[in-house]
Amino acid sequence: MQVRVRRGFAAVGAMAIAAVLLIVSMAAPIVSTSADFSIFNSGWNGTSKLAILTYKAGKFAPDFQVRSSGTEITITQLGLNEISLDPVTSALVVIGPGKAFTSTEGRIVGDFVRSGGKLLLADDFGTGNSLLIGMGATSRFSNQLVMDLAFEKQPEFSVVYDLRTDSITKNVSTLLLNYPSSLTIGGDTEAIAFSSIASWLDTNGNRLQEWGEPRGPFTIAARELLGAGSILLLSDPSVLINGMAAHMDNAIFGANLIDEVCNERTAVFFDESHRTFFDPIAVTMQFTGQVSDNAKAIIALLAFVLVLWIFTDVVDRTVAWTVRKTKVLLNAITEALGLRFFRKKAPSPPQAMSKEELFEKIVQEHPDWRTGLVRYLLRERERHGKALEQK
């Protein structure tokens, strides 16, 4: 009974360890930031849902490197000159850039699109124009706030319902914008979505419709053909953030854009190198609530072994048999090598003591004994021993 009680306590300890390991297995390293429009940002102002859609389509191509120093993990974002932009198999997505594009980067992306590449560029008041200029494109962002009397809650949240038939507007009837800008288009460019006729550009920033300010409708989304490729332009990147996906048909519109850039492509890159981070990209542990199949199998096996150990002696006999067989195997191996690690050494035979040595030992241990009688007994012992040897 006591053995089973001890086993029960040991089993409780093992189960506690298993529970801790289970909780650990339900956590995963997460690359995260809180920067606006970043695919690493799973908050309301990030675009992680777009990256997940691309990943599920099997087209997500990482453009960052993970470096480990042994004590910490750092994320290094690759520049446009460091990623493999293949105009036949790749697409590039740039959402809400905050850093200006160099002329070299503009030339790289321009050559990529002209050779057949796809570019999705969503911006409002950022640095998208520096990329368009470097590419030699004709479209531009106005970098002016579009106000609209067709709005939700306030004029900065414009409602777009003027949509042309296109692959990116499939099943989309209305879009909710969030502080949008507008596009000026030219050349071989097709406008796809427009603000209402009651919209205007707030050029002086006072949020009031005043005389002389440009009146709508304004282009919100467009597709410009450049060489053999195309540029999808959107003048409000906020339509694509996680927090806006639940409003009107924004989620469908975002999914359509991802389908468009993924179509006939094997690698879709999201440019994060032109993001103005106010906090660094970090690797953290996040509780996922999901248990891997391997963890489930290990937990089930552990529970089965614990039951056998508590209520039967199968585990004890198995362990003892394993130990015996292991010793036999190791003995065979070491004996073949001329070694004996697991053989017991034979005890060395005791050394015989002389009569005088034995007398001194007895006197030391028993000083109260009569020494004359001791000597007599020792002589008799010696005489009897010799008589036995003669026989």
N, C-alpha and C positions, 0 to 999 in steps of 0.2 A: 504493500500500500504506500509506504514512504517513497519507494522508487518511483511509483506513478505520480505522486505529488511533486517530487523533484522534477520529473519529466514535464509535468504540466507547467511549472514555473518557467522552465527552459523554453517550452513551446510558446508561452506568452511573450517571452523576450524575442524569440525568433519572429513571431508574428508582428511585433512592434517594429523590428528592423525591416521586415517585408513591407509594412505600411509606409515607412519612411522612403524606401526605395521606390514604391509605387508612386508616391507624391512627386519624387524627383523625376521619375520617368514621364510624368505628365507636364513637365516644364521643358521649354525649348528655348534655345538662344534666338533672340529677335534683334535684328538690325533696326534701329529706330532713331528718329529725330522729331522735332516739333516745328521744323521749318515749313513755311507756306508752300503748298503745291508739290511737296516732295513725295515720291512713291514710298519712301521709308517712314512716312508719317501716317499712322493709322488713326489719328485724331480727326476731328471734323474738318480741319483745314488742309488735310493731306490728300493725296491721290492714290493711296495704297490699293483701293478697290480696282482701279484701272490696271495696276501691275498684276493683281491677282487674276483678273480676267485674261490678261495676256499670257500669264503662266499656265492657266488652265487650258488655253488654246495650244500650248506647247511651243509658243513663239518667243517667250521672254528670254532676252539675251543680257546677262549682267555686264555692266560697264564699270565695275569697281573691283578692287582687289582687297582681299582680307589678309592682313599680315599679323603674325603672332610673335611676340617677343619672349614667350614663356610665362610671363606674368600678366600680360594684358593683350587684348586684341584691338587692332586699329583698322579702320576702313579708309582706303585710298580711292578717291574717285578718278577714273580715267578721263582724259580730255578727248575731244573729237578727233585729234590726230593720233590717238592711241588705240582706238577701237577699229574693228574690221568692218567698215561700211562697204558692203558689196551691193552695188546698184541693182543687181538682178535678184538677190535673195534677202536684202535687208530693208528695214524701214526705221526711221528716226522720229522720236516724239520729244518735243520741247514744250514744256508747260510752265508758264510764269517765270521766265528767266530774269535774274536780277543783276547779272554781270554782263558787261558788253562783250560781244563777239569780235574777235580780231579779224583783220582782213584775210589772214591765212585760214582761219576757221570758216569764214564765209566762202572762200574759194573751195575748201574741201567739201562743204555741204552742197555748194552750187554744182560742182563737178559730179557729185554723187547723184543729185536729182536729175541733171541733164542726161546722165547715162542710163536713166530708168528708175532711179530710187524714189521712195515715198517719204514725204516729210509732213508731220502734223505739228503745226506751230500755233499754240494758244497763248495769247498775251493781251494785256490791256494798257498798263502804264509802265511796262518794263523795258527790256532792251531788245525786243523782237525785231525792231527796225534795223538795228545794226547787223543782224543776220541777213535780213532781206536785201539790204544794200550790198553787203559783201557777196551775196549770191548773184546779184544782178536781176533780182525779181522786180516786178513793177508795182506790186501791192504794198500798202503801208498801213500801220496802225495810226489812228489819229491822236492817240494819247490824251484824248479829251473824254470827260465823263458824259455818257449818254443818259439823259433824264427822259422819262416817258410818263404820259398820263395813263397809259395802259400799264398799271403796276400792281404789285401785291404789297400791301401795308404802307409802302412809301415809294416815291418815284425812282429811287436808286435801284429798286428791285423790279426791273422791267419785265414784262411778259411778252414773249415773242410768239406770235401765232401766224405770222406771214412766212410760210415755209414753202420752198419749191420742191417738186418731186425729185428725190435723189436717194442714193443708197444710204446716206447718213441721216436722212429724215424719215426712213421707213418706220411706220407705226408711231410717229411723233406728231402730235397736234399742237402742243404748247411747250415752251421752255421758260423757266424762271431764271433770270439773270441776276447777278449780284455785283453792283457797281461796274457795269460794262463800259468798254470803249467802243470804237467803231472802226471799220475798214474803209480805206479808199483804194479802189481797184482800177486796174487798167490792163491793156494788152489782152492776152488770151486768158481771161479770168471770168469765171461764172459765179455770180452771187447766188447763195442758197437760202439764207435766212435774213430777215429784215426786222428792224424795230417798226413801231407803228407810225402813222402820219402825225401823231400827236407828240412825237419825241423831238428833243432838241439837244444840242451840244452845249454843256455848261462851261463856256470858255473862260468865265471870270471866277468860277468856283463858289458863287453865292447861292446855288441851288434854285435860282429863280429863272423863269423864262422871260428873257428880256429882248428888246428890239435889237436886231443885228446878229443875234446868235443863230447859227445854222439850224434849220428845221429838217425833220425827218421826212420819209423813212431813211434809215442808215443801214448799210450792210453789216451784218453781225457774223456771218459765216460765208466762206467762199472757197472755191477751188481754182488755183492758178496752175496752168500747164506751163512747164519749163523744160524745154528740150523733150526728151523721151519720158520724163517723170512728171510728178505733180506735187503741189503743196496744198494741204488742207489748212485753211486759216480760220481761226476762231478768236473774236475780239473780247472774249470773257473767259479766262481760264477757271474762274470760280464755278462755272457750270459743271466742271469735272471733279470738284473736290467731294470728299466723302459726305460732308454735311449737307450738300445740295442734291445728292442723288435721290433723296426721298420726295423731292418736290416736283410736281407736274410730271413731264416725261423726260426729265434730265437723265435718269438712269438708263432709259432705252437709248437716248441720244449718245451717251457715253459708250454704251455697248456697241452701237452702230459704228462709232468712230474706231473702236478697237478692231471690230470685224474688218473695216475698210483697210486699216494699216496692216492687218495680219494676212489679208487676202493675197494669195500667191507669194507669200514671204515665209522664210524659215527662221528669221531672227529680227526681233523688234528691240531696239535700244531706246532707253529713256535717258535723256541727257540730264544729269544732276550736277555737272561740273560748272554750270553757270547759275547756280543757286547761291544766294547770299545767306549763308547759314548764320543764325544767331546762337545756335548751339551745335556742337559737333555731333556727327553720326556716332552712335554708341552701340555696343552689343550688350544686351541685357537678357535676363531670363524671364520668360513670361509663362504663366500657368495656362496651358492649353485645354486641360480637361480631357485629353485624349490619351488612351493607353495603347501602346503598340502591341502587335500580335505577339512579338517575342516576350514582352513583359507579362502578358496574359498567360502564356505557356509556362513561364518560370514560376509565377504565383500559384498556378494550379498544381504544378509538380511539387512545390514546397508544401502546400497544404496536404497533398496526398502522403508525402513522406512524414509529416508531423503526426498525422492520424495513425499511420503504421507504427511510429516510434512510441506513441503514448499508450496504445491499446494492445500492442503485440511486441514480440521480441524479434521480429523479422529484421528490423534495422540493425539491432545489436549483433545478431548472428551474421548478417551480411558484412558488417564492418569487421568483425573478428575474422571471418573467412577471408576477406580481402587482405587484412593485415598478414595473416598466415601465408597466404599464397604469394604476397609481395616479398616477404622474408625469404621464402623458398626460392623464388626467382632471383632475388638479389644474391643469395648465398651461392646459387649455381653460377651466376655471372662472376662474382668475386673469387669463387674457388677456381674458375677457369683462368682467372688472372693471377692466381697465387695469393689471394688475399682472403681473409676471413673476418669480415666486419661484424657479422651477426652470430658467429659461433661463440659459445661460452668457453672461457679458458678453464682448463682442468686445474683444480686446486693443487698447489705444490705440497708434497708430503711434509709432515711435521719433522723437524730436526730432533734426533734423540738427545736427551740430556744425560750427562754423566752422573754418577752417584753423588759426587760432591756438589755439583750444580743443583741437583734436585734437593739435597739436604739444605743448602743455603736458601733455596726458594721457600721450602716448607717452614723453616725457622723464621723467615721474614714475615710470612703470612700468618703464622700461628706462634707467636713468641711465648705463649702460655703452655705450649706442649713440652713434655719432658724430652730433652735432646737425646738422652741415652736410649730411650725407647724408640725414638725416630731412627737412630742409627741401626738399632737392632732390626727393625722392620725393613729397612732398606737392604741390610745384608741378607735377610731371609728372602726378600724379593729377588735379589740378584742370584741367590743360590737356587731358588726354584726355577728361575728363568734358564739357568745353565742346564739344570736337570731335564727340563722340557726340550731343550735343543738337542741334548744327547739322545733322547728317545726318538 
